[in-house]
Amino acid sequence: MAQIDATSNSLARRPGGVATAIHGIVPGEESEFHDEPHVDGSRITVRCLHARVEEHGLQPETVADRHGLDVAAIYETLAYYHRNPGAMQDIAEQREQAAERAAKLSTVVPER
């Protein structure tokens, strides 16, 4: 399994858009909510924020507004994702395998 660099600036939104040092990235093994890295004080995962910005093309400002985070926290989350490519790939593969196992166990069949 890939090693994770937990270095993070801790940023959150305050009224007026001022960044404060209260949020960071919580590694999955230290989380009480997820088994993957997420924004401290939030349940939103690093992979989710990455997907919204880099896969779906949303602006970091838009994502920050939708999740009540400072835009700097979004950029730090993206930096975390890119500092830990092996770990992020491992997590994606684990999720894909879990989805495949769940699909095999499901009694629900999609209509055609």
N, C-alpha and C positions, 0 to 999 in steps of 0.2 A: 504494500500500500504506500502511496506517496506521502511524503512528509509535508506538513502544513506550516507555513510561515504566519504566525498569529500577530505579527507586527501590525498595528492599526492606530491611526489617529482616531480619537473618540469624538464624534461630532453628532449633534442633534439640533433640531430647530427650536428656536425661541421666538416669541413675538418680535416682529421686526426683522426676521430672517437672520438674526445673529447666531453664529455657530458657537456652541458651548461644548465643553469636554465632558460629556456624560455617556455617549454611545460609542461602542466599538464593535468589533466582530467577535462573536462567541464561537469558538471551534465546536464542531459537533459532539466531540467526546466530553465537552464541558457543559453542554446544554441540557436544560431540564425540559425543553420543548421539542427539539429536533435532534436527529443524529447527523446533521450536516450544519456547516457554518451559517450563522444568521446574525442580523443586526441586533446588538445588545439593546434590551428594552423593547424589543419588537419580536414578532414571530416570523418576519419576512426573511427568507433565505437569500444568501449571496447568489445562488443560481437563479432564483426568481428575478432579482433586480437586474442581473446580467442579461437574462432573456428579454426583459422588457426594454432595455436600452439597446443592446447590441443585436438582438435577433428580431425584435418587433419594431425597432426604429423610433421608439419614444425618446423624447428629449430628457436628459437627466433632471431638468427642472420640473417637468411634468410628472415624472416618477416620484420625485421628492414631494411635490405637492399632494399627490394621491396617497402617499403613505405617511405624511406628517413628519418628514425628515428634512434635514438641511441638505441642500444640493451637494455640499462637500462630503456628506456621508455617502451619497450615491457614488461619487467619484472614488472615495476610499474603498467602497465595496467592490467597484470594478477593478481597482488596483489589486485588491486582495485576490480576486478571481484570477487575474493574470499572473500574480506572483506564485500561484499554487495550481498550475495547469494539471499536473498529475493527479492531485487530490480531487480536483473538480471533475476530471474524467472518471476517476474511480467511483465517485458518488453518482455520476450520470449512469454508469454501467450498472451499479447496484440498483438504481431506480428502474432501469429498463428490465433487468432480470426479475425484480419483484413484480413488475407489471405483467411480464410473461407468465410467471407462476400464478398470479391471480387470475389471469385470463384462462389458464388451463383448469383452474378450480371452479370457475364461474359456471352457474347453471343458466345464466342469461345469454341468449343467442340473439345477435343483431338481426333485425328484419332485413330482407333483401327485396 
